[in-house]
Amino acid sequence: MLSSGGLALIPTETVYGLAVAVAPFMQPGVAKGASREPSVNGMVLPPESSGYRRIFTVKQRDLAQTAPWLVGGVDDLDRYGCAVDEVTRALADAFWPGALTLIVRANDRVPRFMQAADGTVALRCSASPVVAALIRACGCPLATTSANTHGMPAPASFDVVEPVVLAGVDAAIDAGETPCQDASTIVSCVSGEVVIARYGALSEDDIQRIAKTARMRMQDRQ
């Protein structure tokens, strides 16, 4: 279903998410004239009926916002990112798979409509065996965002997923309560500094500890 462009409710170790496989959407159209579909970053979005567009319909979310990608491992930093800095690599080595989302500059494999306005993409390697199995089965990352409507809390248990969310997906996996019970921490080092874009399961102290060690190693090499 995911490989056909459908939308699923899936458990991660943090919270439940709305997920689509990215492969069916890797060939977006270039915006030309008066397209019937809206565009983001100059690229026409998939149809409103597609799993990707339905993420935003279900969440009641602006189309210009983006969905982070769940990836298979550290190697995907270079597969989908470019000019990845040493601190970001160290954070991935330390906390992946886990509750850490890393913002990197996107390369050409990431469709522009799936990139943020500044050309970045958010990547996370989840510790959930369900997510890992789905990524392997689909052969591609999953664009995933928390399974809640705008303003509602992200669900950490299948039992509290909003009925409107369940009604908007093609399939749903019930794994009970998530182990972590909190959203991932989102970090960006794109500016050269460690910026925590969202506080979550990983503490700022843990992030800064790894970042400090990575900087010291870089200085030693110089």
C-alpha positions as a Markdown table, in Angstrom:
| # | Residue | x | y | z |
|---|---|---|---|---|
| 1 | Met | 0.0 | 0.0 | 0.0 |
| 2 | Leu | 2.8 | 2.4 | 0.9 |
| 3 | Ser | 4.7 | 1.6 | -2.3 |
| 4 | Ser | 1.5 | 2.5 | -4.2 |
| 5 | Gly | 1.5 | 6.0 | -2.7 |
| 6 | Gly | -0.9 | 5.3 | 0.1 |
| 7 | Leu | -1.1 | 6.8 | 3.6 |
| 8 | Ala | -0.6 | 4.8 | 6.8 |
| 9 | Leu | -0.7 | 5.4 | 10.5 |
| 10 | Ile | 2.4 | 3.8 | 12.0 |
| 11 | Pro | 4.0 | 3.5 | 15.4 |
| 12 | Thr | 7.5 | 4.8 | 16.1 |
| 13 | Glu | 9.3 | 4.5 | 19.4 |
| 14 | Thr | 8.4 | 8.2 | 20.1 |
| 15 | Val | 4.8 | 8.9 | 18.9 |
| 16 | Tyr | 2.5 | 7.6 | 16.2 |
| 17 | Gly | 2.9 | 9.1 | 12.8 |
| 18 | Leu | 1.3 | 9.6 | 9.4 |
| 19 | Ala | 3.6 | 8.1 | 6.8 |
| 20 | Val | 4.0 | 7.7 | 3.1 |
| 21 | Ala | 6.8 | 6.0 | 1.2 |
| 22 | Val | 8.8 | 8.7 | -0.7 |
| 23 | Ala | 9.6 | 6.6 | -3.8 |
| 24 | Pro | 6.2 | 7.1 | -5.4 |
| 25 | Phe | 6.7 | 10.9 | -5.2 |
| 26 | Met | 10.3 | 11.2 | -6.3 |
| 27 | Gln | 9.4 | 12.6 | -9.7 |
| 28 | Pro | 7.4 | 15.8 | -9.0 |
| 29 | Gly | 6.4 | 18.1 | -11.9 |
| 30 | Val | 7.8 | 21.5 | -12.5 |
| 31 | Ala | 5.3 | 24.3 | -12.1 |
| 32 | Lys | 4.4 | 25.6 | -15.5 |
| 33 | Gly | 1.8 | 28.4 | -15.9 |
| 34 | Ala | -1.6 | 27.8 | -14.3 |
| 35 | Ser | -1.4 | 24.3 | -13.0 |
| 36 | Arg | -4.4 | 22.7 | -11.4 |
| 37 | Glu | -2.4 | 21.6 | -8.5 |
| 38 | Pro | -0.6 | 23.9 | -6.0 |
| 39 | Ser | 3.2 | 24.1 | -6.0 |
| 40 | Val | 5.8 | 24.4 | -3.3 |
| 41 | Asn | 9.3 | 25.6 | -4.0 |
| 42 | Gly | 8.4 | 25.8 | -7.7 |
| 43 | Met | 7.3 | 22.2 | -8.0 |
| 44 | Val | 3.8 | 20.9 | -8.5 |
| 45 | Leu | 2.5 | 18.8 | -5.7 |
| 46 | Pro | 1.1 | 15.3 | -6.2 |
| 47 | Pro | -2.7 | 15.2 | -6.6 |
| 48 | Glu | -5.0 | 15.9 | -3.7 |
| 49 | Ser | -6.0 | 12.3 | -3.5 |
| 50 | Ser | -2.4 | 11.1 | -3.1 |
| 51 | Gly | -1.1 | 9.9 | 0.3 |
| 52 | Tyr | 1.4 | 12.8 | 0.5 |
| 53 | Arg | -1.3 | 15.5 | 0.1 |
| 54 | Arg | -3.6 | 13.7 | 2.5 |
| 55 | Ile | -1.0 | 14.1 | 5.2 |
| 56 | Phe | -1.7 | 17.8 | 5.1 |
| 57 | Thr | -5.5 | 17.3 | 4.8 |
| 58 | Val | -5.7 | 15.0 | 7.8 |
| 59 | Lys | -3.4 | 17.3 | 9.9 |
| 60 | Gln | -5.1 | 20.5 | 8.7 |
| 61 | Arg | -1.7 | 21.8 | 7.9 |
| 62 | Asp | -0.3 | 24.2 | 5.4 |
| 63 | Leu | 1.2 | 22.6 | 2.3 |
| 64 | Ala | 4.3 | 24.7 | 2.5 |
| 65 | Gln | 5.3 | 22.9 | 5.7 |
| 66 | Thr | 7.3 | 19.7 | 5.4 |
| 67 | Ala | 7.3 | 16.2 | 6.7 |
| 68 | Pro | 10.6 | 14.7 | 8.2 |
| 69 | Trp | 11.9 | 11.6 | 6.6 |
| 70 | Leu | 12.4 | 8.3 | 8.5 |
| 71 | Val | 15.5 | 6.7 | 7.0 |
| 72 | Gly | 17.3 | 3.4 | 7.4 |
| 73 | Gly | 20.6 | 4.5 | 8.9 |
| 74 | Val | 23.6 | 6.9 | 9.1 |
| 75 | Asp | 24.5 | 6.3 | 5.5 |
| 76 | Asp | 21.3 | 8.1 | 4.5 |
| 77 | Leu | 22.8 | 11.4 | 5.7 |
| 78 | Asp | 24.9 | 11.4 | 2.5 |
| 79 | Arg | 22.3 | 9.7 | 0.4 |
| 80 | Tyr | 19.8 | 12.5 | 0.9 |
| 81 | Gly | 21.9 | 15.3 | 2.4 |
| 82 | Cys | 24.9 | 17.3 | 1.2 |
| 83 | Ala | 27.8 | 19.0 | 2.9 |
| 84 | Val | 26.9 | 17.3 | 6.1 |
| 85 | Asp | 29.0 | 18.6 | 9.0 |
| 86 | Glu | 31.0 | 16.6 | 11.5 |
| 87 | Val | 28.8 | 17.5 | 14.5 |
| 88 | Thr | 25.7 | 16.3 | 12.7 |
| 89 | Arg | 27.5 | 13.0 | 11.8 |
| 90 | Ala | 28.6 | 12.6 | 15.5 |
| 91 | Leu | 25.1 | 13.1 | 16.7 |
| 92 | Ala | 23.8 | 10.5 | 14.3 |
| 93 | Asp | 26.5 | 8.1 | 15.3 |
| 94 | Ala | 25.6 | 8.6 | 19.0 |
| 95 | Phe | 21.8 | 8.6 | 18.9 |
| 96 | Trp | 20.7 | 6.8 | 15.7 |
| 97 | Pro | 18.6 | 4.7 | 15.8 |
| 98 | Gly | 16.7 | 6.8 | 18.3 |
| 99 | Ala | 14.7 | 9.9 | 19.1 |
| 100 | Leu | 16.8 | 12.5 | 17.3 |
| 101 | Thr | 15.8 | 14.3 | 14.1 |
| 102 | Leu | 18.6 | 16.0 | 12.2 |
| 103 | Ile | 18.1 | 18.9 | 9.8 |
| 104 | Val | 20.6 | 18.8 | 6.8 |
| 105 | Arg | 20.9 | 20.5 | 3.5 |
| 106 | Ala | 19.0 | 18.4 | 1.0 |
| 107 | Asn | 20.5 | 17.0 | -2.2 |
| 108 | Asp | 18.8 | 16.5 | -5.6 |
| 109 | Arg | 17.3 | 13.2 | -4.5 |
| 110 | Val | 14.9 | 15.0 | -2.3 |
| 111 | Pro | 12.1 | 16.6 | -4.4 |
| 112 | Arg | 12.0 | 20.3 | -3.9 |
| 113 | Phe | 8.3 | 20.2 | -2.7 |
| 114 | Met | 9.5 | 18.0 | 0.1 |
| 115 | Gln | 12.3 | 20.4 | 1.1 |
| 116 | Ala | 11.9 | 23.3 | 3.5 |
| 117 | Ala | 12.1 | 26.8 | 2.0 |
| 118 | Asp | 15.8 | 27.0 | 2.9 |
| 119 | Gly | 16.6 | 23.8 | 1.0 |
| 120 | Thr | 16.9 | 21.5 | 4.0 |
| 121 | Val | 15.3 | 18.2 | 4.9 |
| 122 | Ala | 14.8 | 16.6 | 8.4 |
| 123 | Leu | 16.0 | 13.0 | 8.7 |
| 124 | Arg | 15.6 | 10.5 | 11.5 |
| 125 | Cys | 16.6 | 6.9 | 11.9 |
| 126 | Ser | 13.9 | 5.4 | 14.2 |
| 127 | Ala | 14.5 | 2.7 | 16.8 |
| 128 | Ser | 11.2 | 1.1 | 16.0 |
| 129 | Pro | 11.4 | -2.3 | 14.5 |
| 130 | Val | 8.1 | -1.6 | 12.7 |
| 131 | Val | 9.6 | 1.4 | 11.0 |
| 132 | Ala | 12.8 | -0.4 | 10.1 |
| 133 | Ala | 10.8 | -3.2 | 8.5 |
| 134 | Leu | 8.6 | -0.9 | 6.5 |
| 135 | Ile | 11.6 | 1.0 | 5.2 |
| 136 | Arg | 13.2 | -2.2 | 4.1 |
| 137 | Ala | 10.0 | -3.5 | 2.5 |
| 138 | Cys | 9.4 | -0.2 | 0.6 |
| 139 | Gly | 13.1 | 0.3 | -0.3 |
| 140 | Cys | 13.0 | 4.0 | 0.5 |
| 141 | Pro | 12.5 | 6.4 | 3.4 |
| 142 | Leu | 9.1 | 7.3 | 4.8 |
| 143 | Ala | 8.0 | 10.9 | 5.0 |
| 144 | Thr | 6.3 | 11.0 | 8.4 |
| 145 | Thr | 4.8 | 13.5 | 10.7 |
| 146 | Ser | 3.0 | 13.1 | 14.0 |
| 147 | Ala | -0.5 | 11.7 | 13.7 |
| 148 | Asn | -2.6 | 14.5 | 15.1 |
| 149 | Thr | -4.6 | 17.4 | 13.8 |
| 150 | His | -3.3 | 21.0 | 14.2 |
| 151 | Gly | -3.1 | 22.0 | 17.8 |
| 152 | Met | -3.7 | 18.5 | 19.3 |
| 153 | Pro | -1.1 | 16.5 | 21.1 |
| 154 | Ala | 0.9 | 13.9 | 19.2 |
| 155 | Pro | -0.5 | 10.4 | 20.2 |
| 156 | Ala | 1.8 | 8.1 | 22.2 |
| 157 | Ser | -0.8 | 5.3 | 22.2 |
| 158 | Phe | -3.0 | 3.9 | 19.5 |
| 159 | Asp | -6.0 | 4.3 | 21.8 |
| 160 | Val | -5.8 | 8.1 | 21.8 |
| 161 | Val | -5.4 | 8.6 | 18.0 |
| 162 | Glu | -8.2 | 11.0 | 16.9 |
| 163 | Pro | -11.0 | 9.3 | 15.0 |
| 164 | Val | -10.6 | 11.8 | 12.2 |
| 165 | Val | -7.0 | 10.8 | 11.8 |
| 166 | Leu | -7.9 | 7.1 | 11.6 |
| 167 | Ala | -10.6 | 7.8 | 9.1 |
| 168 | Gly | -8.1 | 9.6 | 6.8 |
| 169 | Val | -5.6 | 6.7 | 6.3 |
| 170 | Asp | -5.5 | 3.6 | 4.2 |
| 171 | Ala | -4.0 | 1.4 | 6.9 |
| 172 | Ala | -3.2 | 1.6 | 10.6 |
| 173 | Ile | -0.9 | -0.4 | 12.7 |
| 174 | Asp | -1.8 | -0.8 | 16.4 |
| 175 | Ala | 1.3 | -1.3 | 18.5 |
| 176 | Gly | -0.3 | -0.1 | 21.8 |
| 177 | Glu | 1.7 | 2.5 | 23.7 |
| 178 | Thr | 5.0 | 3.7 | 22.3 |
| 179 | Pro | 8.1 | 3.0 | 24.4 |
| 180 | Cys | 9.4 | 6.6 | 24.5 |
| 181 | Gln | 6.1 | 8.5 | 25.0 |
| 182 | Asp | 7.7 | 11.8 | 23.7 |
| 183 | Ala | 8.4 | 13.3 | 20.3 |
| 184 | Ser | 12.0 | 13.4 | 19.0 |
| 185 | Thr | 14.4 | 16.2 | 19.6 |
| 186 | Ile | 15.0 | 18.2 | 16.4 |
| 187 | Val | 18.5 | 19.6 | 15.9 |
| 188 | Ser | 20.1 | 21.7 | 13.1 |
| 189 | Cys | 23.8 | 22.4 | 12.7 |
| 190 | Val | 23.3 | 23.9 | 9.2 |
| 191 | Ser | 24.3 | 27.4 | 10.4 |
| 192 | Gly | 27.5 | 26.1 | 12.0 |
| 193 | Glu | 26.0 | 26.2 | 15.5 |
| 194 | Val | 23.9 | 23.6 | 17.3 |
| 195 | Val | 20.3 | 24.8 | 17.2 |
| 196 | Ile | 17.6 | 22.8 | 18.9 |
| 197 | Ala | 14.5 | 23.4 | 16.8 |
| 198 | Arg | 12.3 | 21.3 | 19.0 |
| 199 | Tyr | 12.9 | 20.0 | 22.5 |
| 200 | Gly | 11.9 | 16.3 | 22.9 |
| 201 | Ala | 13.0 | 12.9 | 24.2 |
| 202 | Leu | 16.7 | 13.7 | 24.1 |
| 203 | Ser | 18.0 | 16.4 | 26.5 |
| 204 | Glu | 19.9 | 19.4 | 25.5 |
| 205 | Asp | 22.8 | 18.3 | 27.7 |
| 206 | Asp | 23.1 | 15.0 | 25.8 |
| 207 | Ile | 23.1 | 16.9 | 22.5 |
| 208 | Gln | 25.7 | 19.4 | 23.6 |
| 209 | Arg | 27.9 | 16.7 | 25.2 |
| 210 | Ile | 28.3 | 14.9 | 21.8 |
| 211 | Ala | 28.7 | 18.2 | 19.9 |
| 212 | Lys | 31.5 | 19.3 | 22.3 |
| 213 | Thr | 33.3 | 16.0 | 21.8 |
| 214 | Ala | 33.0 | 16.2 | 18.0 |
| 215 | Arg | 34.4 | 19.8 | 18.0 |
| 216 | Met | 37.3 | 18.7 | 20.2 |
| 217 | Arg | 38.1 | 15.9 | 17.8 |
| 218 | Met | 38.0 | 18.4 | 14.9 |
| 219 | Gln | 40.4 | 20.7 | 16.7 |
| 220 | Asp | 42.8 | 17.9 | 17.4 |
| 221 | Arg | 42.9 | 17.0 | 13.7 |
| 222 | Gln | 43.7 | 20.6 | 12.8 |
